[in-house]
Amino acid sequence: MPILIAAIVVVGSLCMLDLLLTFGVIRRLREHTTMLARSRETEPPVTGLAAGMSPDAFSAVTIDGDLVDNAADLRVVAFFSSSCAICPERVPPFTEYVRSHRIGRDSVLGVVEGSASAPPPYLDQLAAVAQVRIEPPGGEVARAFKVSGFPAFCVLDSAGTLIASGYDSSVLSEPAAV
Protein backbone atom coordinates (compact mmCIF):
# COMPACT_ATOMS: atom_id res chain seq x y z
CA MET A 1 0.00 0.00 0.00
CA PRO A 2 2.79 2.54 0.73
CA ILE A 3 4.12 1.94 -2.82
CA LEU A 4 0.71 2.70 -4.30
CA ILE A 5 0.45 5.93 -2.28
CA ALA A 6 3.98 6.95 -3.35
CA ALA A 7 3.11 6.25 -7.02
CA ILE A 8 -0.08 8.35 -6.78
CA VAL A 9 1.90 11.23 -5.18
CA VAL A 10 4.56 11.05 -7.93
CA VAL A 11 1.96 10.95 -10.74
CA GLY A 12 -0.01 13.79 -9.11
CA SER A 13 3.16 15.87 -8.77
CA LEU A 14 4.03 15.27 -12.43
CA CYS A 15 0.51 16.31 -13.48
CA MET A 16 0.78 19.53 -11.46
CA LEU A 17 4.18 20.27 -13.01
CA ASP A 18 2.76 19.63 -16.48
CA LEU A 19 -0.18 21.93 -15.74
CA LEU A 20 2.14 24.73 -14.59
CA LEU A 21 4.32 24.37 -17.70
CA THR A 22 1.23 24.43 -19.93
CA PHE A 23 0.06 27.67 -18.34
CA GLY A 24 3.54 29.14 -18.90
CA VAL A 25 3.49 28.15 -22.60
CA ILE A 26 0.01 29.64 -23.07
CA ARG A 27 1.12 32.91 -21.46
CA ARG A 28 4.18 33.02 -23.73
CA LEU A 29 2.07 32.36 -26.85
CA ARG A 30 -0.20 35.26 -25.95
CA GLU A 31 2.82 37.55 -25.59
CA HIS A 32 4.17 36.44 -28.98
CA THR A 33 0.77 36.97 -30.61
CA THR A 34 0.72 40.54 -29.31
CA MET A 35 4.28 41.15 -30.51
CA LEU A 36 3.49 39.78 -33.98
CA ALA A 37 0.39 41.97 -34.25
CA ARG A 38 2.46 45.04 -33.35
CA SER A 39 5.19 44.16 -35.85
CA ARG A 40 2.64 43.89 -38.66
CA GLU A 41 1.34 47.36 -37.84
CA THR A 42 4.85 48.80 -38.19
CA GLU A 43 5.87 46.82 -41.27
CA PRO A 44 8.97 48.28 -42.94
CA PRO A 45 8.53 49.94 -46.31
CA VAL A 46 8.70 47.69 -49.36
CA THR A 47 11.15 49.98 -51.10
CA GLY A 48 13.60 52.58 -49.98
CA LEU A 49 11.54 55.03 -52.00
CA ALA A 50 8.78 57.01 -50.33
CA ALA A 51 5.66 58.07 -52.19
CA GLY A 52 6.58 61.04 -54.37
CA MET A 53 10.12 59.83 -55.09
CA SER A 54 11.38 58.52 -58.42
CA PRO A 55 13.49 55.41 -58.91
CA ASP A 56 17.10 55.72 -60.01
CA ALA A 57 17.85 55.41 -63.71
CA PHE A 58 17.95 51.83 -64.98
CA SER A 59 18.21 49.92 -68.22
CA ALA A 60 16.64 46.47 -68.38
CA VAL A 61 16.26 43.95 -71.17
CA THR A 62 13.18 41.74 -70.84
CA ILE A 63 12.98 38.03 -71.64
CA ASP A 64 11.41 39.06 -74.99
CA GLY A 65 14.48 41.17 -75.81
CA ASP A 66 12.74 44.54 -75.32
CA LEU A 67 14.55 47.41 -73.62
CA VAL A 68 12.87 49.09 -70.64
CA ASP A 69 14.78 52.13 -69.44
CA ASN A 70 12.22 54.75 -68.54
CA ALA A 71 10.12 54.55 -65.37
CA ALA A 72 7.75 57.15 -66.85
CA ASP A 73 6.60 54.51 -69.37
CA LEU A 74 5.60 52.15 -66.55
CA ARG A 75 2.53 52.23 -64.30
CA VAL A 76 3.15 49.09 -62.23
CA VAL A 77 6.38 47.31 -61.32
CA ALA A 78 6.29 44.00 -59.44
CA PHE A 79 9.27 42.25 -57.88
CA PHE A 80 9.33 38.51 -57.23
CA SER A 81 12.06 36.09 -56.26
CA SER A 82 12.41 32.48 -57.32
CA SER A 83 13.51 31.68 -53.75
CA CYS A 84 10.53 33.49 -52.16
CA ALA A 85 8.06 31.07 -50.54
CA ILE A 86 4.99 33.32 -50.88
CA CYS A 87 5.73 34.77 -54.33
CA PRO A 88 3.89 32.00 -56.25
CA GLU A 89 0.67 32.69 -54.32
CA ARG A 90 0.97 36.46 -54.88
CA VAL A 91 1.21 36.20 -58.69
CA PRO A 92 -2.51 35.39 -59.38
CA PRO A 93 -3.84 38.38 -57.36
CA PHE A 94 -1.25 40.59 -59.07
CA THR A 95 -2.26 39.44 -62.56
CA GLU A 96 -5.92 40.00 -61.61
CA TYR A 97 -5.04 43.51 -60.38
CA VAL A 98 -3.38 44.33 -63.71
CA ARG A 99 -6.30 42.91 -65.70
CA SER A 100 -9.02 44.54 -63.59
CA HIS A 101 -7.39 47.96 -63.91
CA ARG A 102 -6.90 47.41 -67.65
CA ILE A 103 -3.23 48.25 -67.54
CA GLY A 104 -1.49 47.49 -70.82
CA ARG A 105 1.30 44.91 -70.84
CA ASP A 106 3.79 47.57 -72.02
CA SER A 107 3.08 49.60 -68.85
CA VAL A 108 3.80 46.72 -66.46
CA LEU A 109 7.22 45.33 -65.56
CA GLY A 110 7.61 42.10 -63.65
CA VAL A 111 11.09 41.58 -62.24
CA VAL A 112 12.02 38.08 -61.10
CA GLU A 113 15.15 37.66 -59.03
CA GLY A 114 16.69 34.35 -60.00
CA SER A 115 18.26 32.53 -62.89
CA ALA A 116 17.05 32.30 -66.48
CA SER A 117 18.23 28.68 -66.54
CA ALA A 118 15.76 27.80 -63.74
CA PRO A 119 12.75 30.10 -64.20
CA PRO A 120 10.00 30.01 -61.58
CA PRO A 121 6.80 28.10 -62.42
CA TYR A 122 4.74 31.31 -62.44
CA LEU A 123 6.77 32.96 -65.21
CA ASP A 124 4.18 32.28 -67.95
CA GLN A 125 1.39 33.70 -65.78
CA LEU A 126 3.43 36.83 -65.20
CA ALA A 127 4.46 37.16 -68.85
CA ALA A 128 0.79 37.18 -69.89
CA VAL A 129 0.23 40.58 -68.23
CA ALA A 130 3.71 42.12 -67.97
CA GLN A 131 7.05 42.57 -69.58
CA VAL A 132 9.30 40.25 -67.59
CA ARG A 133 12.92 40.66 -66.62
CA ILE A 134 14.93 37.98 -64.85
CA GLU A 135 17.87 39.41 -62.96
CA PRO A 136 20.40 38.21 -60.40
CA PRO A 137 20.04 39.09 -56.71
CA GLY A 138 20.49 42.83 -56.23
CA GLY A 139 19.92 43.44 -59.94
CA GLU A 140 19.75 46.81 -61.63
CA VAL A 141 15.97 47.34 -61.45
CA ALA A 142 15.73 46.16 -57.83
CA ARG A 143 18.54 48.59 -56.94
CA ALA A 144 16.82 51.43 -58.81
CA PHE A 145 13.64 50.89 -56.76
CA LYS A 146 15.63 50.07 -53.58
CA VAL A 147 13.62 46.88 -53.03
CA SER A 148 14.02 45.49 -49.52
CA GLY A 149 11.85 42.37 -49.69
CA PHE A 150 9.80 40.10 -51.92
CA PRO A 151 7.23 40.22 -53.32
CA ALA A 152 7.07 43.98 -53.79
CA PHE A 153 4.56 45.94 -55.84
CA CYS A 154 4.94 49.56 -56.94
CA VAL A 155 2.50 51.91 -58.70
CA LEU A 156 3.93 54.83 -60.63
CA ASP A 157 2.40 57.96 -62.10
CA SER A 158 2.93 59.23 -65.65
CA ALA A 159 6.14 61.00 -64.59
CA GLY A 160 7.62 57.79 -63.17
CA THR A 161 7.09 58.87 -59.56
CA LEU A 162 6.13 56.30 -56.94
CA ILE A 163 2.48 56.60 -55.87
CA ALA A 164 2.18 53.50 -53.67
CA SER A 165 3.97 50.29 -52.78
CA GLY A 166 3.19 47.16 -50.81
CA TYR A 167 3.87 43.47 -50.26
CA ASP A 168 0.43 42.54 -51.58
CA SER A 169 -1.21 43.85 -54.74
CA SER A 170 -4.45 44.45 -52.83
CA VAL A 171 -2.88 47.44 -51.05
CA LEU A 172 -2.03 49.19 -54.29
CA SER A 173 -3.95 52.22 -55.41
CA GLU A 174 -5.54 52.99 -58.72
CA PRO A 175 -2.74 53.44 -61.27
CA ALA A 176 -2.37 56.73 -63.06
CA ALA A 177 -3.75 56.91 -66.59
CA VAL A 178 -1.33 56.09 -69.37
N, C-alpha and C positions, 0 to 999 in steps of 0.2 A: 504494500500500500504506500509506503513512503516514496518508492520509485515512481509510482503513478502520480502522486502529488508533485514531485519534483519535475516530472515531464510536463504536467499541466502548467506549472509556474514558468518553465522555460518557454513553452509554446506561447503562453499568454504574453510574456515579456517580448518575444520576437514579434508578435502581432502588434503590440503597442509601439515598438520601434519602427515597424513598417508603416504604421499609421502616421507617426510623427514625420517620417521621411516623405511620405506622400503629401502631407500638408505643406512641407517645405518646397517640394517640387511644384505644386500648384501655385504657391505664392510667387515663386520665381518665374513661372510661365506668365502670370499676370503682369509682372514687372516688364518682361520682355515684350509682351503684346503692347503695352503702353509705349515703350521705347520705339518699337517698330512703327506704330501709328504716328509718333512725333517725327520720326525720320522721313516718313513719306510726305509729311506736310512741308518739310524743309528740303525737298529734293534738290540736288544741285542742278544748275542749268545744263541743258543738253549740249550747248555749244558755248564757246568762250565769247560769242557775240551776243550782245543785248539787242532787244528790239530797237530798230532805228540805225543799226550799224550795217555796214556792207562787208561781205567777205573779201579776203585778199584776192589779188589777181591769180588766176589759175588757167591752165591749158590742159584739157583732158580729151583723150581719144576714146570713143565708145567701142563696144564690141562689134558694132557695125562699121567701124572705120570713120565715123563722123567726128569732127572737131567741135568741142564745146569749150569756149573760152570767155564767155561773157555772161555774168550772173544776171544781167538785165534781160537776157533772153529767156530766163527760167522763172517759173512761178513756184515750183515745188522741187525740193531736193531731199532725197531719202538716203540714209546711210544704213547699211546692213553689214553684218560680218558673217563669214562662213563658219566661224567658231562660236557664234552667239547662239545660246540655247533657245531664246524666245524669238529670234528673228523670223524663223519660218512661220510662226503663228501670227506675226504682225504684218506679213506681206498681204494676205487676203483683205484685211480691213483697209490697208493702204491703197491697194488697187481699186477697191470699191470707192474710197474717198476721191481718187483721181477721176474715176468714171462718173460718179454722182455730181461732181463739180464741173464736168465737161472740160477738163483741162487737156489740151492737145499733147500728144506724145512728145513733140518737139520742145514743149515747155516744162517737161518733167525729166529730172536726172536721178537715176538710181545708182548709187555707188555701193559696190560690194567689196568689202575688204577680204581678200583671199587670193587664191591662185586660179588663173585661167585654166590650168591643167586639171583642177578639181573643182569645177563650178558647183555652187550650192543647188539643191533640187528645185528651189523656187525661182531660178533664173528665168525660165520661160514665162512664168506668171508675171514677173517684174518687167520683162522685155515687151510684153503685150501693151503696157501702158506708159513705159518710160524708155528714154535712152539709157543704156546701162554701161557703166564703166566698172571694170574689175581692177582694183589697185592693191598694192601691198600694204601691210600695216603702216599707218602714218603717211599714207599717200598724199599726193598734191591737193586733191579736192578736200579731203578730210582736214588737212592742215589749213587750207584757205578758210574753212568754216569753223575751225578750232573745235572739232568734234571731240567730246570727252567720254562718250559711251554709245553703245548700240542697243537697239536701233535708235536712230535719231531722224526726226522729220523737221524740215524747215520750209516755211512759206515766205516767198519774196514778193516785193511789189515790182512795178514796171521799171523802176530805177535800179533793181538788184539789191534793195535794202531789205534786211530781215524784218518780217512782220511778226512772226510767231515761230516757236519751236517746241518740240515735245518728244517724249519717248513713245507716244502712242498717237496714231493719226487722228484719233477722235478729239484730241485737244487742239487740233489745228483750226485756224480761222478760215474764213472764206478767202480764197486767193484773189489777188488783184486781177482785174481784167487784162487780157493780153493786148 
